[in-house]
Amino acid sequence: MVKKSLFLSLLLSIALTLSAAENPVVEMQLLNTINYTPATEQWSQTMAPAMSLSISSGRSGNVQGEVVLKTPNVNLLTTAPAPAIYDDILHKAYFKARFPSFRLTAGKTRLSWGDGMLFNAGDVLYGSNDTSVTLTQAELRSETGLLVSLNYPLGFFSFAEATVLPSPDDKIEHMGGGARIYTTVQDTKVEAGYLTSYESERLHKPYISLQGNIGPDWYLSSSVAIPQRGDIGEETLDSLVITGGLYHIQYLKNLSLRLEFLTRPAGNWKAESQSDDDCPLLLYQELVYTPSSSLSWSLRTIISVMDLSLNATLGVNWAVLEGFSILGFLSSPFGEENDLFSWKGKVPSPYGPTDARIALTLGASWIF
């Protein structure tokens, strides 16, 4: 396969880059979850280890590289492992080269287009417009992909970037690519870009993203996906997504608060049960309280406004020793039957729709 050959070539290139590598970083987790399924009134238990290995070159010099290997994800809510495919294990494998007038990035990595932790309409590369996430994860969006990117500086906090994506099915006509420009206008960051990619059909995705500060940091993004066939006008309107948010840290009270929204103007605005792909208004809030340097509490909630259902996760992280932490999470959906976050139905997850569960997770994480 072309992709595997490209992976091997990238690994060889990165191996040369990593001759001056710093000490590798290993992160391990062991989590035990007890689930209760209201629909079947059954209890279940799952214990799953997870590990990631990160090897990066030194930050000095004109060429840098990084390789990140991860164990396949395990769905602790369904007691079933996610597909152990090649792409899941090789999470990142890329290098960056700095030339006199531009910067080159090539390999498997993640580019950050737009703004937003959960909802980001500007993320046209990977998509951040759904609720199929696990709220217990530190990174809600961490998908990576193969790409080649050229970054050309235009000035202070200003640059242009062009990206080429490989074909998803090895057909040259299905390759993708795009570009963006990033600059500032007074105190506001302005980012605009375009991506074309093949996802069962050719789509064209322009977007715009703004970011500033009014005390809290604020951000706003919008994008559409324009097809080449069919009812182009109607499908383009249906694909319009607008996201935004506020983020504020209250240092004196050791609190941080993030509020985000996602709206689809052409979605289903009726006060009835909703689906993840046309829900017209979603909210996300994250509250983190850090009473000491070793202890933090968090509350993450996704709310479907039209059917008044929500998915909530309460978490605690206690750094008992240097590099060793005790973790705890309590997660549950709240909603009526057929709501987006139904108490007794199916709820969105990274592994597809799964039975709604109340889950208590306890475990440990250590880094060495």
C-alpha positions as CSV (number, residue, x, y, z in Angstrom):
1,M,0.0,0.0,0.0
2,V,1.2,3.5,-0.8
3,K,0.3,4.8,2.7
4,K,2.3,2.2,4.5
5,S,5.3,2.8,2.1
6,L,5.0,6.5,2.9
7,F,4.9,5.8,6.6
8,L,8.1,3.7,6.4
9,S,9.8,6.5,4.4
10,L,8.7,9.0,7.0
11,L,10.0,6.9,9.8
12,L,13.3,6.5,8.1
13,S,13.6,10.3,7.7
14,I,12.6,10.9,11.2
15,A,15.0,8.3,12.5
16,L,17.8,10.3,11.0
17,T,16.4,13.5,12.5
18,L,16.2,11.9,16.0
19,S,19.9,11.1,16.2
20,A,20.1,14.0,18.7
21,A,16.8,13.0,20.4
22,E,16.0,14.0,23.9
23,N,15.0,11.4,26.5
24,P,11.8,9.7,25.4
25,V,8.6,10.4,27.4
26,V,6.4,7.5,28.4
27,E,2.9,8.1,29.7
28,M,0.9,5.2,31.2
29,Q,-2.6,4.9,32.5
30,L,-4.5,2.2,34.2
31,L,-8.2,2.9,34.5
32,N,-11.0,0.7,36.0
33,T,-14.6,1.6,35.1
34,I,-17.9,0.4,36.6
35,N,-20.9,0.9,34.3
36,Y,-24.6,0.8,34.9
37,T,-26.9,0.6,31.8
38,P,-30.4,2.0,32.6
39,A,-31.9,0.5,29.4
40,T,-31.0,-3.1,30.5
41,E,-30.6,-2.5,34.2
42,Q,-27.2,-4.3,34.0
43,W,-23.8,-3.6,35.6
44,S,-20.5,-4.2,34.0
45,Q,-16.8,-3.6,34.8
46,T,-13.7,-2.9,32.6
47,M,-10.1,-2.4,33.4
48,A,-7.8,-1.1,30.6
49,P,-4.2,0.0,30.4
50,A,-3.0,2.7,28.0
51,M,0.4,3.9,27.0
52,S,2.0,6.5,24.8
53,L,5.7,6.8,23.8
54,S,6.9,10.2,22.6
55,I,10.4,10.7,21.1
56,S,11.4,14.1,19.9
57,S,14.6,15.7,18.7
58,G,16.2,18.6,20.4
59,R,14.6,22.0,19.8
60,S,17.9,23.5,18.5
61,G,18.9,23.3,14.9
62,N,17.0,23.7,11.6
63,V,15.4,20.2,11.5
64,Q,13.2,18.7,14.3
65,G,11.2,15.6,14.4
66,E,8.8,13.7,16.6
67,V,7.3,10.2,16.8
68,V,4.4,9.3,19.1
69,L,3.2,5.8,19.5
70,K,0.0,4.9,21.3
71,T,-1.8,1.8,22.3
72,P,-5.2,1.5,20.6
73,N,-8.0,3.2,22.4
74,V,-10.3,1.1,24.5
75,N,-14.0,2.1,24.9
76,L,-14.5,1.8,28.7
77,L,-18.2,2.4,28.3
78,T,-18.8,-0.6,26.0
79,T,-16.0,-2.9,27.2
80,A,-14.9,-3.2,23.6
81,P,-11.6,-2.1,22.1
82,A,-11.5,0.4,19.2
83,P,-10.2,-1.1,15.9
84,A,-6.5,-1.6,16.4
85,I,-5.6,-0.2,13.0
86,Y,-2.2,1.0,11.9
87,D,-3.1,4.7,12.0
88,D,-4.2,4.5,15.7
89,I,-0.9,3.1,16.9
90,L,1.3,5.5,14.9
91,H,-0.3,8.7,16.3
92,K,2.4,11.1,15.1
93,A,5.5,10.8,12.9
94,Y,6.7,14.0,11.3
95,F,9.6,16.4,10.9
96,K,9.9,20.1,10.6
97,A,12.6,21.9,8.6
98,R,13.3,25.6,8.8
99,F,14.6,27.2,5.6
100,P,15.7,30.8,5.2
101,S,12.3,31.9,3.8
102,F,9.8,29.2,4.8
103,R,9.2,26.2,7.0
104,L,8.4,22.7,5.9
105,T,6.3,20.2,7.9
106,A,5.8,16.6,6.5
107,G,4.5,13.4,8.0
108,K,1.6,12.4,10.2
109,T,0.7,15.3,12.6
110,R,-2.1,17.7,13.4
111,L,-2.4,21.3,12.1
112,S,-4.5,23.7,14.2
113,W,-6.8,25.7,12.0
114,G,-9.5,27.9,13.6
115,D,-10.1,28.1,17.3
116,G,-12.0,26.0,19.8
117,M,-11.5,23.1,22.2
118,L,-14.6,21.1,21.4
119,F,-16.4,23.0,18.7
120,N,-14.4,24.6,15.9
121,A,-15.9,25.4,12.5
122,G,-12.5,26.4,11.3
123,D,-11.1,22.9,11.7
124,V,-11.9,21.8,8.2
125,L,-9.0,19.4,8.1
126,Y,-10.3,17.0,10.8
127,G,-13.8,18.2,11.7
128,S,-14.8,19.5,15.2
129,N,-18.5,19.8,14.7
130,D,-19.9,16.8,16.6
131,T,-20.3,15.5,20.1
132,S,-18.6,12.1,19.5
133,V,-15.9,12.7,22.1
134,T,-14.9,11.2,25.4
135,L,-15.0,13.9,28.1
136,T,-12.5,12.1,30.3
137,Q,-9.7,12.7,27.8
138,A,-7.3,15.6,28.3
139,E,-7.4,16.4,24.6
140,L,-11.0,16.3,23.2
141,R,-9.7,16.6,19.6
142,S,-6.5,14.8,18.8
143,E,-7.0,13.3,15.4
144,T,-3.9,13.4,13.1
145,G,-3.3,12.7,9.5
146,L,-0.6,12.6,6.8
147,L,0.2,15.9,5.1
148,V,2.9,18.2,3.7
149,S,2.7,21.8,4.7
150,L,4.7,25.0,3.8
151,N,4.6,28.0,6.1
152,Y,5.7,31.3,4.8
153,P,6.1,34.1,7.3
154,L,4.6,37.5,6.3
155,G,5.5,39.5,9.3
156,F,5.0,39.7,13.1
157,F,2.1,37.2,13.9
158,S,1.3,36.9,10.3
159,F,1.9,34.0,7.8
160,A,0.5,32.1,4.9
161,E,0.3,28.3,4.8
162,A,-0.3,25.8,2.1
163,T,-1.1,22.1,2.7
164,V,-1.3,19.0,0.5
165,L,-3.2,15.9,1.7
166,P,-2.7,12.3,0.3
167,S,-5.6,10.5,-1.4
168,P,-7.7,8.5,1.0
169,D,-8.0,5.6,-1.5
170,D,-4.7,5.9,-3.5
171,K,-6.4,7.6,-6.5
172,I,-4.4,10.6,-7.5
173,E,-7.6,12.6,-8.5
174,H,-8.7,12.3,-4.9
175,M,-5.8,14.1,-3.3
176,G,-6.7,17.1,-1.2
177,G,-5.1,20.4,-0.4
178,G,-5.7,23.9,0.8
179,A,-4.3,27.1,2.2
180,R,-4.8,29.7,4.9
181,I,-3.6,33.2,5.8
182,Y,-3.2,34.3,9.4
183,T,-2.7,37.9,10.4
184,T,-3.8,40.5,13.0
185,V,-6.0,43.6,12.6
186,Q,-5.3,45.8,15.6
187,D,-6.0,43.5,18.5
188,T,-8.0,40.9,16.6
189,K,-6.5,37.7,15.0
190,V,-8.0,37.1,11.6
191,E,-7.6,33.7,9.9
192,A,-9.2,32.7,6.6
193,G,-8.6,29.6,4.5
194,Y,-9.9,26.9,2.1
195,L,-9.6,23.2,1.9
196,T,-10.7,20.7,-0.8
197,S,-10.9,17.0,0.1
198,Y,-12.5,13.8,-1.0
199,E,-15.0,12.3,1.4
200,S,-17.1,9.9,-0.7
201,E,-17.4,13.0,-3.0
202,R,-15.3,16.1,-3.6
203,L,-16.0,18.9,-1.1
204,H,-14.8,22.5,-1.0
205,K,-14.5,24.0,2.5
206,P,-13.9,27.8,2.9
207,Y,-13.7,29.1,6.5
208,I,-13.0,32.2,8.5
209,S,-11.9,32.5,12.1
210,L,-11.5,35.5,14.5
211,Q,-10.0,35.7,18.0
212,G,-9.5,38.5,20.5
213,N,-9.7,39.6,24.1
214,I,-12.4,41.5,26.0
215,G,-11.1,40.5,29.4
216,P,-11.9,36.8,28.6
217,D,-10.4,35.5,25.4
218,W,-13.1,35.2,22.7
219,Y,-13.1,33.3,19.4
220,L,-15.6,32.9,16.5
221,S,-15.4,30.6,13.4
222,S,-17.6,29.7,10.4
223,S,-17.4,27.3,7.5
224,V,-19.4,25.6,4.8
225,A,-18.8,22.4,2.7
226,I,-19.7,23.0,-0.9
227,P,-20.3,19.9,-3.1
228,Q,-19.6,19.7,-6.8
229,R,-22.9,17.9,-7.7
230,G,-26.5,17.8,-6.6
231,D,-28.4,20.7,-5.2
232,I,-25.3,22.7,-4.5
233,G,-27.1,25.7,-2.9
234,E,-29.3,23.7,-0.5
235,E,-26.5,21.4,0.5
236,T,-24.1,24.3,1.1
237,L,-26.7,26.1,3.3
238,D,-27.3,22.8,5.2
239,S,-23.5,22.6,5.9
240,L,-23.1,26.1,7.3
241,V,-21.7,25.8,10.9
242,I,-20.9,28.7,13.2
243,T,-18.9,28.1,16.4
244,G,-17.5,30.4,19.1
245,G,-16.5,30.7,22.7
246,L,-15.1,32.5,25.7
247,Y,-12.2,31.4,27.9
248,H,-11.3,33.1,31.2
249,I,-8.9,32.3,34.0
250,Q,-9.6,33.8,37.5
251,Y,-6.1,33.4,39.1
252,L,-7.1,34.7,42.6
253,K,-9.8,32.0,42.9
254,N,-7.9,29.3,41.0
255,L,-10.7,28.9,38.5
256,S,-10.8,28.7,34.8
257,L,-14.0,28.7,32.7
258,R,-14.6,27.9,29.1
259,L,-17.9,28.3,27.3
260,E,-18.4,27.3,23.6
261,F,-21.4,27.0,21.3
262,L,-22.1,25.4,17.9
263,T,-25.0,26.4,15.7
264,R,-26.3,25.1,12.4
265,P,-28.7,27.8,11.0
266,A,-30.3,25.2,8.7
267,G,-30.7,22.6,11.4
268,N,-33.8,21.2,13.1
269,W,-35.0,24.1,15.3
270,K,-38.0,22.3,16.6
271,A,-38.2,21.6,20.4
272,E,-38.0,17.8,19.9
273,S,-35.5,15.0,19.9
274,Q,-32.3,15.8,18.0
275,S,-29.5,14.0,16.1
276,D,-25.8,14.8,16.2
277,D,-25.5,15.8,12.5
278,D,-28.3,18.4,12.4
279,C,-28.7,19.6,16.0
280,P,-29.1,23.4,15.6
281,L,-27.6,24.5,18.9
282,L,-25.1,22.9,21.2
283,L,-23.3,24.3,24.2
284,Y,-20.1,23.2,25.9
285,Q,-18.9,24.3,29.3
286,E,-15.7,23.4,31.2
287,L,-15.1,24.6,34.7
288,V,-11.7,23.7,36.4
289,Y,-11.0,24.4,40.0
290,T,-7.4,24.1,41.2
291,P,-7.3,24.6,45.0
292,S,-3.6,23.6,45.1
293,S,-0.8,22.7,42.8
294,S,-1.4,19.0,43.3
295,L,-5.2,18.9,43.1
296,S,-7.7,19.9,40.5
297,W,-11.5,19.3,39.9
298,S,-13.2,19.7,36.6
299,L,-16.8,19.6,35.3
300,R,-17.4,19.2,31.6
301,T,-20.9,19.4,30.1
302,I,-22.3,19.2,26.5
303,I,-25.9,20.5,26.3
304,S,-28.3,20.0,23.4
305,V,-30.5,23.1,23.8
306,M,-33.5,22.1,21.7
307,D,-34.3,18.8,23.5
308,L,-32.8,19.9,26.9
309,S,-30.5,16.8,27.2
310,L,-26.9,16.8,28.3
311,N,-23.8,14.7,28.8
312,A,-21.7,15.6,32.0
313,T,-18.4,14.4,33.4
314,L,-17.1,15.3,36.8
315,G,-13.3,14.7,37.2
316,V,-10.6,14.9,39.8
317,N,-6.8,14.7,39.3
318,W,-4.6,14.3,42.4
319,A,-0.8,14.5,41.8
320,V,0.3,12.3,44.7
321,L,3.9,12.1,43.6
322,E,6.0,13.7,40.9
323,G,4.8,12.2,37.6
324,F,2.2,10.0,39.4
325,S,-1.5,11.0,39.6
326,I,-4.7,9.4,40.9
327,L,-7.6,10.0,38.5
328,G,-11.4,9.8,39.0
329,F,-14.4,10.4,36.7
330,L,-18.1,10.2,37.1
331,S,-20.0,10.4,33.7
332,S,-23.7,10.3,32.8
333,P,-26.1,11.4,30.1
334,F,-29.4,13.2,31.1
335,G,-32.2,13.1,28.6
336,E,-35.5,11.4,27.6
337,E,-35.8,8.6,25.1
338,N,-34.6,9.6,21.6
339,D,-32.9,12.8,22.9
340,L,-29.4,13.4,21.7
341,F,-28.1,12.4,25.2
342,S,-30.8,9.9,26.1
343,W,-30.8,8.2,29.5
344,K,-32.0,4.9,28.1
345,G,-31.2,5.1,24.4
346,K,-28.1,5.5,22.2
347,V,-25.6,8.4,22.8
348,P,-22.8,9.6,20.4
349,S,-19.2,8.3,21.1
350,P,-15.9,8.1,19.2
351,Y,-16.8,4.4,18.5
352,G,-20.3,5.1,17.1
353,P,-23.6,5.2,18.9
354,T,-23.4,3.3,22.2
355,D,-25.9,2.4,24.9
356,A,-26.2,5.2,27.5
357,R,-24.4,4.4,30.7
358,I,-23.6,5.9,34.1
359,A,-19.8,5.3,34.5
360,L,-17.5,5.6,37.5
361,T,-13.8,5.5,36.6
362,L,-10.9,5.3,39.0
363,G,-7.3,4.8,38.0
364,A,-3.8,6.2,37.9
365,S,-1.5,7.9,35.5
366,W,2.3,8.2,35.5
367,I,4.9,9.8,33.3
368,F,8.5,8.8,33.2
